């Protein structure tokens, strides 16, 4: 019955006396995909060069006046004028601000924001006051021009209000006095036309003008935090790397002990997290405002506000408790399988001991990924800033040319100005009508797609390289005498020379699935306000299906690369052989692969937990010894999250060596069982320890299956 079941999944491997591990006599595979990948990379470089020639990152950093000039940019006439001043901030209350990201009023770069109330009418009669007032006017204003003429030409604002700089923009210095909104400590002001206005009339204008800037302000603060703490972040990442390397080395010599130590420490670290959350939750009892719910609070740009609410710590405590319980239950139910997985990790430790250079290969992968990420990020910034300034007509009265595109250089003599005398040609946004600008979205999409493809290629290269190195170890009959001198470098050379096309093919399939998932997430975001439940359900099903498909393709690709590293076959053949081999050994796959992955995941979790706790106490200033050492930050969680994410990636890189080693040894073991029978003529290549472990596991599973059949 078992033979019939196995026959469904292909014929087992036959004994081959000439097979000595990864074959040396091999040819190039998937050549068409290799050529396609090279052409795509060349086009990617062309897109980058085009973006760098057209883009201007200053558009993201600096404020822009009505002429599209950058305020405060070094080497320009406006170098000493870093702040943007609005002639009439109340016009920013228009809904068009949120649509066009620009207030329909003249904007000027100034050295300082106005510090006092002043109207043009009053300032005009005082030479000293008028000289101060001209700092907030366009060029060409003089005492010989009358006030009506100055206002008609829009050379000066009708009034000045005390303002403060915010994201390099001058906004009214609003406050409260006795429950009444004030600006410059007064509740009413002259708007320049003789009308007395209330200070609260400025609120809508300030609100609309700042809603677009708040996210940018948060980004700028986060950037400042990175500049203040980058060296401490690097130290944290180095600690994570040393900790990961130390765990890997200890696993090499004390695999059994270290696995149980990891399990216990993970439970203790999560337990401490639960205890800390409870102490924070209890400490906030009775504090003013601590009982506000997250829903009532809404979104806040200062994320430290959330840590002052009891509900936040309660949520953290519940999440950690659930994770801890799940881990404990899994350990209880998988206790027998864990013992087998530990033995397999011991065998992997012996393999890594003979291929020690494999431990440092993740550093090479990190460097390549860093290059890919940096190129994508820089190209994305230059593409997004490669638009040209677009100017539009803004006016106060009814005008048929309102919001039409205009040219500021000759606008004063244009027909638009003649028909709409009170209109102005102001900078609106960055855009463009050329062929290049029309296809900017397509270029951004290509940038994202090539990022996925290149990143997946780098990961695939690492998997095939390590697989080839560990396969060399397994199929060496006398270890390490029959192994190549430099197994990692030999495997890397074979992968790049013969199988670039195979790597590109597998990573292309995965990238297509990932880009579809990104598009589905984009659609989900766009349809959040939709009330069509059928559409939401369909979108949710599609997201779930493609998530499962991505996981399956990753698993299949990984095993296909192992088979390619050993036999030198193309992607489709290798994927088919790997799938059939795994199906012929389905029980072993279910038992060993996932349990081993779970144990290695606990190792990653431990490294992240230890480094994360250390980073939390250091950057938050909870430990008095670090109060004077830790940098002063806007958001102390910025470096903490960076260190935690970086630590996980580093730990994942090191532990992935073990994971790849276990997967490779497992597939080689399954091949070994089919090729050989343990006799003197056909001896097994596996170690006696591995044979004993896996035969014992097979016997236990067979006994379990027979017991079920008898029942």
Buried (B, 14 or more C-beta within 10 A) or exposed (E): EEEEEBEEBBEBBEEEEEBBBBEEEBEBBBEEBBEBBEEBBEEBEEBBEBBBEBBBEEBEBBBBBBBBBBBBBEEBEBEEBBBBBBBBBBBBBBEBBEEBEBBBBBBBBBEBBBBEBBBBBBBBEEEEBBEBBBBBBBEEBEEEBEBEEBBEBBBBBBBBBBBEBBBBBBBBBBEEEEEEBBBBEEBEBBBBEEEEBBBBBBBBBBEBBBEBBBEBBBEBBBEBBBEBBEEBBEBBBEBBBEBBBEBBBBBBEBBBEBBBBBBEBBBEBBEEBBEBBBEBBEEBEEEEEBEBEEEEBEEEEEBEEBBBBBBBBBBBBEEBBEBBEEBEEBBEEBEEBBBBBBBBBBBBBBBBBBBEEBBEBBEBBBEBBEEBEEBBEBBBBBBBBBBBBBBBBBBEEEBEBBBBEBEBEEBEEBEBBEEBEEBBBBBBBBEBEEEBBEEBEEBBBBBBBBBBBBBBBBBBBBBBBBBBBBBBBBBBEEBBEBBBEEBBBBBBEBBEEBBBBBBBBBBBBBBBBBBBBEEBEEBBEEEEEEEEEEEBEEBEEBBEEBEEBBEEBBBBBBBBBBBBBBBBBBBBBBBBBBBBBBBBBEEBBEBBBEBBBBBBBBBBBBBBBBBBBBBBBBBBBEEEEEEEEBBEBBBBBBBBEBBBEBBBBBBBBBBBBBBBBBBBBBBBBBBBBBBBEEEEEEEBBBBEEBBEBBEEBBEBBEEEEEEEEEE
